[in-house]
Amino acid sequence: MERYGAPNIHESLLSKGFSLSLKRVQRLMSKARIRSITKKKYHPYPSKEKVIQLDNLLKHYV
């Protein structure tokens, strides 16, 4: 299944012989409440726990 946003739908309508602007396609899509499926971007969030500083265990053996 492919994702179709307003630019892709506009391009396919132009190739089929329809003459309309991208903004018209966007307006008609919003009027019909048609939205493309968007993939959410990954945002790494820092952990809320404090980092505990541990002693260097190797310095005891060297």
PDB file of N, CA, C, O and CB in Angstrom:
ATOM      1  N   MET A   1       0.847  -1.172   0.000  1.00  0.00           N
ATOM      2  CA  MET A   1       0.000   0.000   0.000  1.00  0.00           C
ATOM      3  C   MET A   1       0.897   1.241   0.000  1.00  0.00           C
ATOM      4  O   MET A   1       1.805   1.364   0.822  1.00  0.00           O
ATOM      5  CB  MET A   1      -0.966  -0.006   1.225  1.00  0.00           C
ATOM      6  N   GLU A   2       0.630   2.150  -0.926  1.00  0.00           N
ATOM      7  CA  GLU A   2       1.431   3.351  -1.031  1.00  0.00           C
ATOM      8  C   GLU A   2       0.780   4.504  -0.294  1.00  0.00           C
ATOM      9  O   GLU A   2      -0.424   4.495  -0.035  1.00  0.00           O
ATOM     10  CB  GLU A   2       1.653   3.713  -2.483  1.00  0.00           C
ATOM     11  N   ARG A   3       1.586   5.489   0.036  1.00  0.00           N
ATOM     12  CA  ARG A   3       1.083   6.688   0.699  1.00  0.00           C
ATOM     13  C   ARG A   3       0.863   7.758  -0.359  1.00  0.00           C
ATOM     14  O   ARG A   3       1.722   7.995  -1.209  1.00  0.00           O
ATOM     15  CB  ARG A   3       2.069   7.184   1.809  1.00  0.00           C
ATOM     16  N   TYR A   4      -0.273   8.388  -0.297  1.00  0.00           N
ATOM     17  CA  TYR A   4      -0.588   9.440  -1.247  1.00  0.00           C
ATOM     18  C   TYR A   4      -0.921  10.713  -0.507  1.00  0.00           C
ATOM     19  O   TYR A   4      -1.925  10.781   0.203  1.00  0.00           O
ATOM     20  CB  TYR A   4      -1.745   9.030  -2.159  1.00  0.00           C
ATOM     21  N   GLY A   5      -0.088  11.719  -0.668  1.00  0.00           N
ATOM     22  CA  GLY A   5      -0.380  13.043  -0.155  1.00  0.00           C
ATOM     23  C   GLY A   5      -0.895  13.898  -1.303  1.00  0.00           C
ATOM     24  O   GLY A   5      -1.098  13.400  -2.411  1.00  0.00           O
ATOM     25  N   ALA A   6      -1.101  15.158  -1.046  1.00  0.00           N
ATOM     26  CA  ALA A   6      -1.626  16.063  -2.067  1.00  0.00           C
ATOM     27  C   ALA A   6      -0.702  16.172  -3.289  1.00  0.00           C
ATOM     28  O   ALA A   6      -1.204  16.198  -4.413  1.00  0.00           O
ATOM     29  CB  ALA A   6      -1.845  17.442  -1.467  1.00  0.00           C
ATOM     30  N   PRO A   7       0.631  16.238  -3.116  1.00  0.00           N
ATOM     31  CA  PRO A   7       1.482  16.328  -4.312  1.00  0.00           C
ATOM     32  C   PRO A   7       1.376  15.098  -5.213  1.00  0.00           C
ATOM     33  O   PRO A   7       1.353  15.232  -6.437  1.00  0.00           O
ATOM     34  CB  PRO A   7       2.928  16.523  -3.898  1.00  0.00           C
ATOM     35  N   ASN A   8       1.310  13.905  -4.626  1.00  0.00           N
ATOM     36  CA  ASN A   8       1.198  12.690  -5.437  1.00  0.00           C
ATOM     37  C   ASN A   8      -0.153  12.615  -6.129  1.00  0.00           C
ATOM     38  O   ASN A   8      -0.228  12.237  -7.298  1.00  0.00           O
ATOM     39  CB  ASN A   8       1.410  11.447  -4.573  1.00  0.00           C
ATOM     40  N   ILE A   9      -1.205  12.966  -5.435  1.00  0.00           N
ATOM     41  CA  ILE A   9      -2.533  12.953  -6.052  1.00  0.00           C
ATOM     42  C   ILE A   9      -2.605  13.997  -7.157  1.00  0.00           C
ATOM     43  O   ILE A   9      -3.179  13.743  -8.215  1.00  0.00           O
ATOM     44  CB  ILE A   9      -3.633  13.210  -4.996  1.00  0.00           C
ATOM     45  N   HIS A  10      -2.025  15.172  -6.918  1.00  0.00           N
ATOM     46  CA  HIS A  10      -1.997  16.226  -7.928  1.00  0.00           C
ATOM     47  C   HIS A  10      -1.271  15.757  -9.178  1.00  0.00           C
ATOM     48  O   HIS A  10      -1.739  15.981 -10.294  1.00  0.00           O
ATOM     49  CB  HIS A  10      -1.329  17.487  -7.373  1.00  0.00           C
ATOM     50  N   GLU A  11      -0.133  15.108  -8.995  1.00  0.00           N
ATOM     51  CA  GLU A  11       0.654  14.615 -10.121  1.00  0.00           C
ATOM     52  C   GLU A  11      -0.102  13.546 -10.908  1.00  0.00           C
ATOM     53  O   GLU A  11      -0.075  13.543 -12.139  1.00  0.00           O
ATOM     54  CB  GLU A  11       1.985  14.055  -9.626  1.00  0.00           C
ATOM     55  N   SER A  12      -0.777  12.638 -10.199  1.00  0.00           N
ATOM     56  CA  SER A  12      -1.517  11.589 -10.902  1.00  0.00           C
ATOM     57  C   SER A  12      -2.725  12.149 -11.636  1.00  0.00           C
ATOM     58  O   SER A  12      -3.076  11.660 -12.710  1.00  0.00           O
ATOM     59  CB  SER A  12      -1.963  10.513  -9.924  1.00  0.00           C
ATOM     60  N   LEU A  13      -3.371  13.174 -11.070  1.00  0.00           N
ATOM     61  CA  LEU A  13      -4.504  13.797 -11.766  1.00  0.00           C
ATOM     62  C   LEU A  13      -4.036  14.555 -13.008  1.00  0.00           C
ATOM     63  O   LEU A  13      -4.722  14.542 -14.029  1.00  0.00           O
ATOM     64  CB  LEU A  13      -5.256  14.751 -10.819  1.00  0.00           C
ATOM     65  N   LEU A  14      -2.883  15.209 -12.935  1.00  0.00           N
ATOM     66  CA  LEU A  14      -2.347  15.902 -14.106  1.00  0.00           C
ATOM     67  C   LEU A  14      -2.014  14.920 -15.222  1.00  0.00           C
ATOM     68  O   LEU A  14      -2.247  15.200 -16.398  1.00  0.00           O
ATOM     69  CB  LEU A  14      -1.101  16.703 -13.727  1.00  0.00           C
ATOM     70  N   SER A  15      -1.464  13.758 -14.840  1.00  0.00           N
ATOM     71  CA  SER A  15      -1.101  12.765 -15.854  1.00  0.00           C
ATOM     72  C   SER A  15      -2.334  12.140 -16.506  1.00  0.00           C
ATOM     73  O   SER A  15      -2.250  11.620 -17.619  1.00  0.00           O
ATOM     74  CB  SER A  15      -0.235  11.673 -15.232  1.00  0.00           C
ATOM     75  N   LYS A  16      -3.482  12.188 -15.816  1.00  0.00           N
ATOM     76  CA  LYS A  16      -4.725  11.648 -16.384  1.00  0.00           C
ATOM     77  C   LYS A  16      -5.521  12.706 -17.156  1.00  0.00           C
ATOM     78  O   LYS A  16      -6.610  12.423 -17.655  1.00  0.00           O
ATOM     79  CB  LYS A  16      -5.594  11.064 -15.273  1.00  0.00           C
ATOM     80  N   GLY A  17      -4.972  13.938 -17.254  1.00  0.00           N
ATOM     81  CA  GLY A  17      -5.604  14.944 -18.085  1.00  0.00           C
ATOM     82  C   GLY A  17      -6.417  15.981 -17.334  1.00  0.00           C
ATOM     83  O   GLY A  17      -6.994  16.867 -17.964  1.00  0.00           O
ATOM     84  N   PHE A  18      -6.483  15.905 -16.023  1.00  0.00           N
ATOM     85  CA  PHE A  18      -7.209  16.920 -15.249  1.00  0.00           C
ATOM     86  C   PHE A  18      -6.326  18.140 -15.077  1.00  0.00           C
ATOM     87  O   PHE A  18      -5.114  18.019 -14.896  1.00  0.00           O
ATOM     88  CB  PHE A  18      -7.649  16.366 -13.864  1.00  0.00           C
ATOM     89  N   SER A  19      -6.938  19.325 -15.134  1.00  0.00           N
ATOM     90  CA  SER A  19      -6.189  20.567 -14.990  1.00  0.00           C
ATOM     91  C   SER A  19      -6.615  21.260 -13.699  1.00  0.00           C
ATOM     92  O   SER A  19      -7.657  21.913 -13.652  1.00  0.00           O
ATOM     93  CB  SER A  19      -6.409  21.497 -16.216  1.00  0.00           C
ATOM     94  N   LEU A  20      -5.810  21.115 -12.662  1.00  0.00           N
ATOM     95  CA  LEU A  20      -6.098  21.745 -11.385  1.00  0.00           C
ATOM     96  C   LEU A  20      -4.801  21.972 -10.637  1.00  0.00           C
ATOM     97  O   LEU A  20      -3.791  21.322 -10.904  1.00  0.00           O
ATOM     98  CB  LEU A  20      -7.069  20.889 -10.549  1.00  0.00           C
ATOM     99  N   SER A  21      -4.841  22.908  -9.690  1.00  0.00           N
ATOM    100  CA  SER A  21      -3.630  23.279  -8.971  1.00  0.00           C
ATOM    101  C   SER A  21      -3.445  22.397  -7.732  1.00  0.00           C
ATOM    102  O   SER A  21      -4.364  21.712  -7.285  1.00  0.00           O
ATOM    103  CB  SER A  21      -3.679  24.763  -8.569  1.00  0.00           C
ATOM    104  N   LEU A  22      -2.256  22.441  -7.212  1.00  0.00           N
ATOM    105  CA  LEU A  22      -1.931  21.694  -5.994  1.00  0.00           C
ATOM    106  C   LEU A  22      -2.747  22.208  -4.817  1.00  0.00           C
ATOM    107  O   LEU A  22      -3.222  21.428  -3.991  1.00  0.00           O
ATOM    108  CB  LEU A  22      -0.429  21.794  -5.681  1.00  0.00           C
ATOM    109  N   LYS A  23      -2.907  23.530  -4.747  1.00  0.00           N
ATOM    110  CA  LYS A  23      -3.681  24.107  -3.641  1.00  0.00           C
ATOM    111  C   LYS A  23      -5.140  23.659  -3.677  1.00  0.00           C
ATOM    112  O   LYS A  23      -5.759  23.471  -2.630  1.00  0.00           O
ATOM    113  CB  LYS A  23      -3.608  25.633  -3.685  1.00  0.00           C
ATOM    114  N   ARG A  24      -5.687  23.489  -4.877  1.00  0.00           N
ATOM    115  CA  ARG A  24      -7.067  23.007  -4.986  1.00  0.00           C
ATOM    116  C   ARG A  24      -7.171  21.574  -4.467  1.00  0.00           C
ATOM    117  O   ARG A  24      -8.125  21.220  -3.775  1.00  0.00           O
ATOM    118  CB  ARG A  24      -7.558  23.084  -6.452  1.00  0.00           C
ATOM    119  N   VAL A  25      -6.176  20.758  -4.812  1.00  0.00           N
ATOM    120  CA  VAL A  25      -6.166  19.367  -4.326  1.00  0.00           C
ATOM    121  C   VAL A  25      -6.061  19.370  -2.800  1.00  0.00           C
ATOM    122  O   VAL A  25      -6.758  18.606  -2.133  1.00  0.00           O
ATOM    123  CB  VAL A  25      -4.981  18.554  -4.960  1.00  0.00           C
ATOM    124  N   GLN A  26      -5.195  20.223  -2.241  1.00  0.00           N
ATOM    125  CA  GLN A  26      -5.060  20.309  -0.785  1.00  0.00           C
ATOM    126  C   GLN A  26      -6.365  20.759  -0.145  1.00  0.00           C
ATOM    127  O   GLN A  26      -6.766  20.226   0.890  1.00  0.00           O
ATOM    128  CB  GLN A  26      -3.929  21.273  -0.404  1.00  0.00           C
ATOM    129  N   ARG A  27      -7.032  21.738  -0.754  1.00  0.00           N
ATOM    130  CA  ARG A  27      -8.279  22.255  -0.214  1.00  0.00           C
ATOM    131  C   ARG A  27      -9.374  21.187  -0.257  1.00  0.00           C
ATOM    132  O   ARG A  27     -10.124  21.025   0.705  1.00  0.00           O
ATOM    133  CB  ARG A  27      -8.719  23.501  -0.990  1.00  0.00           C
ATOM    134  N   LEU A  28      -9.462  20.457  -1.381  1.00  0.00           N
ATOM    135  CA  LEU A  28     -10.476  19.409  -1.491  1.00  0.00           C
ATOM    136  C   LEU A  28     -10.203  18.251  -0.535  1.00  0.00           C
ATOM    137  O   LEU A  28     -11.129  17.652   0.012  1.00  0.00           O
ATOM    138  CB  LEU A  28     -10.541  18.892  -2.921  1.00  0.00           C
ATOM    139  N   MET A  29      -8.920  17.945  -0.341  1.00  0.00           N
ATOM    140  CA  MET A  29      -8.572  16.882   0.601  1.00  0.00           C
ATOM    141  C   MET A  29      -8.934  17.278   2.029  1.00  0.00           C
ATOM    142  O   MET A  29      -9.438  16.453   2.791  1.00  0.00           O
ATOM    143  CB  MET A  29      -7.077  16.553   0.507  1.00  0.00           C
ATOM    144  N   SER A  30      -8.681  18.539   2.399  1.00  0.00           N
ATOM    145  CA  SER A  30      -9.016  18.953   3.760  1.00  0.00           C
ATOM    146  C   SER A  30     -10.522  19.051   3.954  1.00  0.00           C
ATOM    147  O   SER A  30     -11.023  18.800   5.049  1.00  0.00           O
ATOM    148  CB  SER A  30      -8.361  20.291   4.085  1.00  0.00           C
ATOM    149  N   LYS A  31     -11.246  19.412   2.902  1.00  0.00           N
ATOM    150  CA  LYS A  31     -12.709  19.475   2.992  1.00  0.00           C
ATOM    151  C   LYS A  31     -13.299  18.080   3.176  1.00  0.00           C
ATOM    152  O   LYS A  31     -14.265  17.898   3.916  1.00  0.00           O
ATOM    153  CB  LYS A  31     -13.301  20.139   1.733  1.00  0.00           C
ATOM    154  N   ALA A  32     -12.708  17.096   2.495  1.00  0.00           N
ATOM    155  CA  ALA A  32     -13.179  15.715   2.608  1.00  0.00           C
ATOM    156  C   ALA A  32     -12.528  14.987   3.777  1.00  0.00           C
ATOM    157  O   ALA A  32     -12.789  13.804   3.998  1.00  0.00           O
ATOM    158  CB  ALA A  32     -12.905  14.959   1.317  1.00  0.00           C
ATOM    159  N   ARG A  33     -11.671  15.700   4.534  1.00  0.00           N
ATOM    160  CA  ARG A  33     -10.939  15.132   5.678  1.00  0.00           C
ATOM    161  C   ARG A  33     -10.094  13.919   5.288  1.00  0.00           C
ATOM    162  O   ARG A  33     -10.047  12.917   6.000  1.00  0.00           O
ATOM    163  CB  ARG A  33     -11.916  14.735   6.776  1.00  0.00           C
ATOM    164  N   ILE A  34      -9.434  14.039   4.146  1.00  0.00           N
ATOM    165  CA  ILE A  34      -8.524  12.992   3.673  1.00  0.00           C
ATOM    166  C   ILE A  34      -7.115  13.441   4.031  1.00  0.00           C
ATOM    167  O   ILE A  34      -6.688  14.531   3.648  1.00  0.00           O
ATOM    168  CB  ILE A  34      -8.673  12.732   2.113  1.00  0.00           C
ATOM    169  N   ARG A  35      -6.394  12.600   4.767  1.00  0.00           N
ATOM    170  CA  ARG A  35      -5.024  12.908   5.153  1.00  0.00           C
ATOM    171  C   ARG A  35      -4.128  11.752   4.778  1.00  0.00           C
ATOM    172  O   ARG A  35      -4.537  10.592   4.828  1.00  0.00           O
ATOM    173  CB  ARG A  35      -4.922  13.208   6.659  1.00  0.00           C
ATOM    174  N   SER A  36      -2.910  12.073   4.404  1.00  0.00           N
ATOM    175  CA  SER A  36      -1.955  11.015   4.102  1.00  0.00           C
ATOM    176  C   SER A  36      -1.403  10.466   5.412  1.00  0.00           C
ATOM    177  O   SER A  36      -1.404  11.148   6.437  1.00  0.00           O
ATOM    178  CB  SER A  36      -0.806  11.538   3.188  1.00  0.00           C
ATOM    179  N   ILE A  37      -0.939   9.242   5.364  1.00  0.00           N
ATOM    180  CA  ILE A  37      -0.336   8.611   6.542  1.00  0.00           C
ATOM    181  C   ILE A  37       1.098   9.115   6.634  1.00  0.00           C
ATOM    182  O   ILE A  37       1.884   8.940   5.702  1.00  0.00           O
ATOM    183  CB  ILE A  37      -0.389   7.028   6.458  1.00  0.00           C
ATOM    184  N   THR A  38       1.435   9.737   7.751  1.00  0.00           N
ATOM    185  CA  THR A  38       2.790  10.253   7.935  1.00  0.00           C
ATOM    186  C   THR A  38       3.545   9.378   8.917  1.00  0.00           C
ATOM    187  O   THR A  38       2.991   8.899   9.907  1.00  0.00           O
ATOM    188  CB  THR A  38       2.762  11.714   8.426  1.00  0.00           C
ATOM    189  N   LYS A  39       4.801   9.184   8.627  1.00  0.00           N
ATOM    190  CA  LYS A  39       5.655   8.412   9.510  1.00  0.00           C
ATOM    191  C   LYS A  39       6.295   9.372  10.496  1.00  0.00           C
ATOM    192  O   LYS A  39       6.922  10.352  10.094  1.00  0.00           O
ATOM    193  CB  LYS A  39       6.732   7.615   8.712  1.00  0.00           C
ATOM    194  N   LYS A  40       6.141   9.099  11.784  1.00  0.00           N
ATOM    195  CA  LYS A  40       6.671   9.994  12.796  1.00  0.00           C
ATOM    196  C   LYS A  40       8.186   9.847  12.891  1.00  0.00           C
ATOM    197  O   LYS A  40       8.727   8.743  12.824  1.00  0.00           O
ATOM    198  CB  LYS A  40       6.017   9.718  14.155  1.00  0.00           C
ATOM    199  N   LYS A  41       8.846  10.973  13.045  1.00  0.00           N
ATOM    200  CA  LYS A  41      10.296  10.963  13.175  1.00  0.00           C
ATOM    201  C   LYS A  41      10.677  10.566  14.593  1.00  0.00           C
ATOM    202  O   LYS A  41       9.955  10.851  15.548  1.00  0.00           O
ATOM    203  CB  LYS A  41      10.892  12.342  12.814  1.00  0.00           C
ATOM    204  N   TYR A  42      11.827   9.901  14.716  1.00  0.00           N
ATOM    205  CA  TYR A  42      12.312   9.464  16.017  1.00  0.00           C
ATOM    206  C   TYR A  42      13.031  10.627  16.684  1.00  0.00           C
ATOM    207  O   TYR A  42      13.949  11.208  16.105  1.00  0.00           O
ATOM    208  CB  TYR A  42      13.249   8.230  15.884  1.00  0.00           C
ATOM    209  N   HIS A  43      12.618  10.965  17.894  1.00  0.00           N
ATOM    210  CA  HIS A  43      13.277  11.995  18.687  1.00  0.00           C
ATOM    211  C   HIS A  43      13.797  11.360  19.969  1.00  0.00           C
ATOM    212  O   HIS A  43      13.001  10.985  20.830  1.00  0.00           O
ATOM    213  CB  HIS A  43      12.308  13.175  19.000  1.00  0.00           C
ATOM    214  N   PRO A  44      15.103  11.231  20.115  1.00  0.00           N
ATOM    215  CA  PRO A  44      15.626  10.655  21.352  1.00  0.00           C
ATOM    216  C   PRO A  44      15.443  11.632  22.511  1.00  0.00           C
ATOM    217  O   PRO A  44      15.804  12.804  22.402  1.00  0.00           O
ATOM    218  CB  PRO A  44      17.116  10.285  21.191  1.00  0.00           C
ATOM    219  N   TYR A  45      14.905  11.170  23.574  1.00  0.00           N
ATOM    220  CA  TYR A  45      14.695  11.989  24.756  1.00  0.00           C
ATOM    221  C   TYR A  45      15.664  11.550  25.844  1.00  0.00           C
ATOM    222  O   TYR A  45      15.868  10.351  26.036  1.00  0.00           O
ATOM    223  CB  TYR A  45      13.230  11.892  25.249  1.00  0.00           C
ATOM    224  N   PRO A  46      16.259  12.486  26.552  1.00  0.00           N
ATOM    225  CA  PRO A  46      17.186  12.099  27.617  1.00  0.00           C
ATOM    226  C   PRO A  46      16.425  11.465  28.778  1.00  0.00           C
ATOM    227  O   PRO A  46      15.259  11.775  29.023  1.00  0.00           O
ATOM    228  CB  PRO A  46      17.992  13.321  28.109  1.00  0.00           C
ATOM    229  N   SER A  47      17.109  10.576  29.482  1.00  0.00           N
ATOM    230  CA  SER A  47      16.448   9.935  30.617  1.00  0.00           C
ATOM    231  C   SER A  47      16.346  10.928  31.766  1.00  0.00           C
ATOM    232  O   SER A  47      17.169  11.836  31.879  1.00  0.00           O
ATOM    233  CB  SER A  47      17.214   8.658  31.061  1.00  0.00           C
ATOM    234  N   LYS A  48      15.363  10.765  32.599  1.00  0.00           N
ATOM    235  CA  LYS A  48      15.139  11.691  33.706  1.00  0.00           C
ATOM    236  C   LYS A  48      15.902  11.275  34.954  1.00  0.00           C
ATOM    237  O   LYS A  48      15.930  12.008  35.942  1.00  0.00           O
ATOM    238  CB  LYS A  48      13.658  11.787  34.017  1.00  0.00           C
ATOM    239  N   GLU A  49      16.525  10.091  34.910  1.00  0.00           N
ATOM    240  CA  GLU A  49      17.284   9.626  36.058  1.00  0.00           C
ATOM    241  C   GLU A  49      18.669  10.275  36.059  1.00  0.00           C
ATOM    242  O   GLU A  49      19.244  10.530  35.000  1.00  0.00           O
ATOM    243  CB  GLU A  49      17.401   8.084  36.047  1.00  0.00           C
ATOM    244  N   LYS A  50      19.194  10.537  37.241  1.00  0.00           N
ATOM    245  CA  LYS A  50      20.523  11.111  37.346  1.00  0.00           C
ATOM    246  C   LYS A  50      21.564  10.015  37.180  1.00  0.00           C
ATOM    247  O   LYS A  50      21.365   8.878  37.606  1.00  0.00           O
ATOM    248  CB  LYS A  50      20.703  11.837  38.692  1.00  0.00           C
ATOM    249  N   VAL A  51      22.670  10.374  36.556  1.00  0.00           N
ATOM    250  CA  VAL A  51      23.761   9.432  36.352  1.00  0.00           C
ATOM    251  C   VAL A  51      24.600   9.400  37.615  1.00  0.00           C
ATOM    252  O   VAL A  51      25.019  10.445  38.113  1.00  0.00           O
ATOM    253  CB  VAL A  51      24.624   9.818  35.112  1.00  0.00           C
ATOM    254  N   ILE A  52      24.851   8.194  38.140  1.00  0.00           N
ATOM    255  CA  ILE A  52      25.638   8.039  39.364  1.00  0.00           C
ATOM    256  C   ILE A  52      27.078   7.739  38.965  1.00  0.00           C
ATOM    257  O   ILE A  52      27.342   6.807  38.205  1.00  0.00           O
ATOM    258  CB  ILE A  52      25.056   6.903  40.281  1.00  0.00           C
ATOM    259  N   GLN A  53      28.001   8.535  39.483  1.00  0.00           N
ATOM    260  CA  GLN A  53      29.411   8.335  39.183  1.00  0.00           C
ATOM    261  C   GLN A  53      29.948   7.212  40.074  1.00  0.00           C
ATOM    262  O   GLN A  53      29.854   7.295  41.298  1.00  0.00           O
ATOM    263  CB  GLN A  53      30.221   9.656  39.392  1.00  0.00           C
ATOM    264  N   LEU A  54      30.508   6.169  39.470  1.00  0.00           N
ATOM    265  CA  LEU A  54      31.055   5.041  40.207  1.00  0.00           C
ATOM    266  C   LEU A  54      32.578   5.136  40.251  1.00  0.00           C
ATOM    267  O   LEU A  54      33.193   5.780  39.401  1.00  0.00           O
ATOM    268  CB  LEU A  54      30.611   3.709  39.571  1.00  0.00           C
ATOM    269  N   ASP A  55      33.175   4.490  41.243  1.00  0.00           N
ATOM    270  CA  ASP A  55      34.629   4.461  41.358  1.00  0.00           C
ATOM    271  C   ASP A  55      35.212   3.600  40.246  1.00  0.00           C
ATOM    272  O   ASP A  55      34.578   2.664  39.758  1.00  0.00           O
ATOM    273  CB  ASP A  55      35.063   3.928  42.746  1.00  0.00           C
ATOM    274  N   ASN A  56      36.434   3.942  39.860  1.00  0.00           N
ATOM    275  CA  ASN A  56      37.143   3.175  38.863  1.00  0.00           C
ATOM    276  C   ASN A  56      37.694   1.917  39.525  1.00  0.00           C
ATOM    277  O   ASN A  56      38.613   2.006  40.339  1.00  0.00           O
ATOM    278  CB  ASN A  56      38.274   4.013  38.212  1.00  0.00           C
ATOM    279  N   LEU A  57      37.158   0.761  39.195  1.00  0.00           N
ATOM    280  CA  LEU A  57      37.562  -0.494  39.829  1.00  0.00           C
ATOM    281  C   LEU A  57      38.908  -0.975  39.306  1.00  0.00           C
ATOM    282  O   LEU A  57      39.588  -1.746  39.983  1.00  0.00           O
ATOM    283  CB  LEU A  57      36.502  -1.566  39.600  1.00  0.00           C
ATOM    284  N   LEU A  58      39.302  -0.541  38.127  1.00  0.00           N
ATOM    285  CA  LEU A  58      40.561  -1.029  37.563  1.00  0.00           C
ATOM    286  C   LEU A  58      41.784  -0.412  38.231  1.00  0.00           C
ATOM    287  O   LEU A  58      42.855  -1.020  38.222  1.00  0.00           O
ATOM    288  CB  LEU A  58      40.601  -0.749  36.082  1.00  0.00           C
ATOM    289  N   LYS A  59      41.653   0.763  38.801  1.00  0.00           N
ATOM    290  CA  LYS A  59      42.824   1.391  39.399  1.00  0.00           C
ATOM    291  C   LYS A  59      43.280   0.664  40.652  1.00  0.00           C
ATOM    292  O   LYS A  59      44.427   0.830  41.065  1.00  0.00           O
ATOM    293  CB  LYS A  59      42.531   2.837  39.723  1.00  0.00           C
ATOM    294  N   HIS A  60      42.417  -0.141  41.275  1.00  0.00           N
ATOM    295  CA  HIS A  60      42.804  -0.915  42.454  1.00  0.00           C
ATOM    296  C   HIS A  60      43.668  -2.122  42.074  1.00  0.00           C
ATOM    297  O   HIS A  60      44.462  -2.592  42.889  1.00  0.00           O
ATOM    298  CB  HIS A  60      41.556  -1.382  43.212  1.00  0.00           C
ATOM    299  N   TYR A  61      43.522  -2.622  40.858  1.00  0.00           N
ATOM    300  CA  TYR A  61      44.228  -3.819  40.430  1.00  0.00           C
ATOM    301  C   TYR A  61      45.528  -3.518  39.702  1.00  0.00           C
ATOM    302  O   TYR A  61      46.344  -4.417  39.501  1.00  0.00           O
ATOM    303  CB  TYR A  61      43.343  -4.636  39.550  1.00  0.00           C
ATOM    304  N   VAL A  62      45.730  -2.284  39.310  1.00  0.00           N
ATOM    305  CA  VAL A  62      46.930  -1.954  38.531  1.00  0.00           C
ATOM    306  C   VAL A  62      48.018  -1.420  39.421  1.00  0.00           C
ATOM    307  O   VAL A  62      49.102  -1.089  38.940  1.00  0.00           O
ATOM    308  CB  VAL A  62      46.609  -0.938  37.443  1.00  0.00           C
TER     309      VAL A  62
END
